[in-house]
Amino acid sequence: MSLAVAALSHAPSFGNVDPGGTTFAEITSAIEEVQGFVKDYDPDLVVVFGPDHFNGQLYSLITPWVIGAVAEGVGDYNTTAGPLPVDGDAARWFHDAVLSEGIDIGRSEQMKVDHGVVQPLDFVFGKDFTQPVVPVFVNAIGLPLSPMQRVRLMGEAFGRAAQRLDKKVLFLASGGISHSPPIPRWEGAPGTVHERLIAYAPTREERQEREQMIVRGIQAIADGKAPSDPLNEEWDELVLDVLRSGDLTPVDSWENGWFSAEGGSAAHEMRSWIAAYAALSTAGSYRMEVDHYWPVENWGAGFAIQAAITA
């Protein structure tokens, strides 16, 4: 039994909008570092914490977190589409184990996940990967959100459960740091938006059209033709320093409104990172094996790639 973490930002702009300078080459090199780390670690099971962008998890039933025992990728932004190699038995076991820790978590036997879960899997294991996974949806944009302390406790429950397995478990975390894309909110929205947030089943052509519109918007920001809320490099480093420290208790004081005000509309995607590192921390101290950060102005986002293992 051993635990490890790989944590990677995801971005629709990756491979679609030039971040400028040597940044893309540096990010690609860092992904290769994580690939090498994971290959050497050789996990038996990957538990991936990730958000959804109202593609699979909608207000027809929105919850703080859900384990997928069966899952398929929607294939947005050229990520792996179709049925994923989910270890259903492990997912159902984790569901029971985490519930027994007093964490109210749901289970889906028909989960749909978007690039928030699949892009880092593609980064680390390649397209159409076969590595056994357990996907865990961590709500980041469907307001209201649970207190941050609950995210830490949820992650710790996964960590303690994983230590009961005779397996090497990799916790894979996905999410951007400071970034503020336009996100539809239920409160005050017209009925057409409510319909979109309850049921979204676009055709392939409709999905591609929407993705191209978003990429064009990011490209306009990179070209200086459209405004964007600035990323917050100082805040990014504050969050990353807590994750590096091995002591996750400071997150308990991170009020949700402050998190959004400092990090932007989608900063709560870092809940996935908090859960993964909280899980790792249950096995004792850990050391960082990969640790990179870029304030990518052209993407309007902080972007980080890390890996850690128990010391």
Secondary structure, DSSP 8 states (H G I E B T S, - for coil): -EEEEEEE---TTTTTS--STTHHHHHHHHHHHHHHHHHHH--SEEEEEE---SSSS-TTS--SEEEESSEEEE-GGG--EEE--B-HHHHHHHHHHHHHTT---EEESSEEE-HHHHHHHHHHH-TT----EEEEEE-SSSSS---HHHHHHHHHHHHHHHHTSSSEEEEEEE--SSB------STT--HHHHHHHH-----HHHHHHHHHHHHHHHHHHHTTSS------HHHHHHHHHHHHHS--GGGGG--HHHHHHHH-TTGGGGHHHHHHHHHHHTT--EEEEEEEEEEEGGGTEEEEEEEEEE-
